[in-house]
């Protein structure tokens, strides 16, 4: 039987939605707009936003497992973009997984 700390709750999903909202609001695309990397950065951001929107929709319907899965995919796209330099996130290693 899972411990109380392992339960998926509305509060826990809300926490991760909030963290991803902060991440989306704080990043900037680092690559030049018309470059290959600029287009790739836009695509990463589009994917992250799509999964984020899906997570919010699932959370609103009470489908917490699906919401949690989608928010993790959304933030994964952001982390990947930050780590490979598509997104400028400064030195924020609290919201993003950086290389160093």
C-alpha positions in Angstrom: 0.0 0.0 0.0 1.4 3.4 -1.0 2.4 5.8 1.8 0.6 9.2 2.0 3.6 10.9 0.5 3.2 8.9 -2.7 -0.5 9.7 -3.4 -1.4 11.7 -6.5 -3.5 14.5 -5.3 -5.0 17.7 -6.8 -2.6 19.7 -4.7 0.4 17.7 -6.0 -0.7 18.1 -9.6 -1.4 21.8 -8.9 2.2 22.2 -7.6 3.7 20.8 -10.8 1.4 22.8 -13.0 2.5 25.9 -11.1 6.2 25.0 -11.5 5.8 24.5 -15.2 3.8 27.8 -15.5 6.8 29.6 -13.8 9.2 27.8 -16.2 7.2 28.8 -19.3 7.0 32.4 -18.1 10.7 32.7 -17.4 12.4 31.2 -20.4 13.4 33.0 -23.6 14.3 31.5 -26.9 18.1 31.7 -27.2 18.6 30.8 -30.9 18.1 33.3 -33.7 14.5 33.3 -35.1 15.3 32.2 -38.6 18.0 29.7 -37.7 17.5 25.9 -37.6 17.9 26.0 -33.8 15.4 28.9 -33.7 12.8 26.7 -35.4 13.7 23.8 -33.2 13.3 26.0 -30.1 9.8 27.1 -31.3 8.9 23.4 -31.8 10.1 22.4 -28.4 8.1 25.3 -26.9 5.0 24.3 -28.9 5.2 20.8 -27.7 5.7 21.9 -24.1 2.7 24.2 -24.3 0.5 21.5 -25.9 1.3 19.0 -23.1 0.8 21.8 -20.5 -2.6 22.6 -21.9 -3.5 18.9 -21.9 -2.4 18.6 -18.3 -4.6 21.5 -17.3 -7.6 20.0 -19.2 -7.1 16.6 -17.5 -6.7 18.2 -14.1 -9.9 20.2 -14.6 -11.7 16.9 -15.4 -10.2 15.2 -12.3 -8.0 12.9 -14.4 -5.0 13.3 -12.1 -2.9 10.4 -13.6 -3.2 11.8 -17.1 -2.6 15.4 -15.9 0.5 14.3 -14.0 1.9 12.4 -17.0 1.3 15.4 -19.3 2.8 18.0 -17.0 5.9 15.8 -16.7 6.2 15.6 -20.5 5.7 19.4 -20.8 8.5 20.1 -18.3 10.7 17.5 -19.9 10.5 19.4 -23.2 11.5 22.6 -21.3 14.3 20.9 -19.5 15.7 19.4 -22.7 15.5 22.8 -24.5 17.3 24.5 -21.6 19.9 21.9 -21.3 20.9 21.9 -25.0 20.8 25.7 -25.2 17.7 26.4 -27.2 16.2 28.3 -24.2 17.9 31.0 -22.2 16.9 30.3 -18.6 19.8 32.1 -17.0 21.3 30.1 -14.2 17.9 28.8 -12.9 18.7 25.3 -11.8 15.5 25.2 -9.6 13.0 25.2 -12.5 15.3 23.6 -15.1 17.8 20.8 -15.3 21.0 22.4 -16.6 24.2 20.8 -17.7 26.4 22.5 -15.1 
